[in-house]
Amino acid sequence: MLILARKINESINIGDKIEVSIIDIRGDQVKVGIKAPKEVKVFRREVYEAIQSENLIASKASKNLPTIDNLLKDKKDPAE
């Protein structure tokens, strides 16, 4: 992990397209501004972990779902 010291209004660039700026510091809270292309997803760590957890749960649940073919076979018209 790279650790850098920055003051208010100072920035860090990540590659050519991402800039992280220190906006404000009050007590033990730091406000960070992030400029990045729209295709770069930026999440707080707790939100990212919640998304990953929900995705894992959803992927396990989908393994237990019947396939569309099986659902369509069950719905066929009995007159056929």
N, C-alpha and C positions, 0 to 999 in steps of 0.2 A: 504494500500500500504506500502510495506517495502521499506525504503530508506536507502541505504548504501553508505558510502564514499569510494572511491577507488582511487588509484594513478596509473600512467602509469605502465604497466606490472603486475598489480594486477588483480585477478580474483574473480568471484563469481560462485559457483556451484549451479545448480538447479537440485535437485535429483542426481542420479548417472550418468546421461548420458549427461547433458548439462552444458557447461562451458562458461561463459561470461567474456571476458577480455577487459581491457582498453588498447587500442593500442597507442593512441595519443591524446593529448589535445592541441588545438591551439585556443586561444581566446575563443569564445563561442561555438566552435565545438568540439565534442568528437567523436573519432573513436572507435568503439566497434567491437571486434571480437567474433564470436559465433561458438562454436564447439557443434554440435548436430548430432544425427543419421540422416541418409537420410530420414527416414520416418517422421521426425519432420519438419513441414513446418515453415519457418521463413520469415516474411514479414515486411517491413516498414509499419507503421500504415496507411499511406495514400494509399499504394498499397492494403493492406488488406481491407480497406473500399471500394475502387473502385471495388475489386473483389466481395465483398458482395453485392454491389449495382447492378452490372451487373448480378449476380446470381438471385437476386430478380426480376429484369426486365425480365430475361429469363424465370423464373418460371411462371410469370404472362402471358407472351406471349404464352407459351406452352398450357395454358388452352383454348386459343382461336383457336388452330390449330385443323384441322379435324383429326380424328383417321385414322390409316392405313386402317382399314376395309372400312371406307367411301371412301377413295381415291381409293382403289381397286375396289369397286363397280362401281365407276364412269368410270374406265378404262376398264371394261369388254368388250369383243368383242361383238358388236351388233348382230353378226351372231348366237350367242348362243341361 
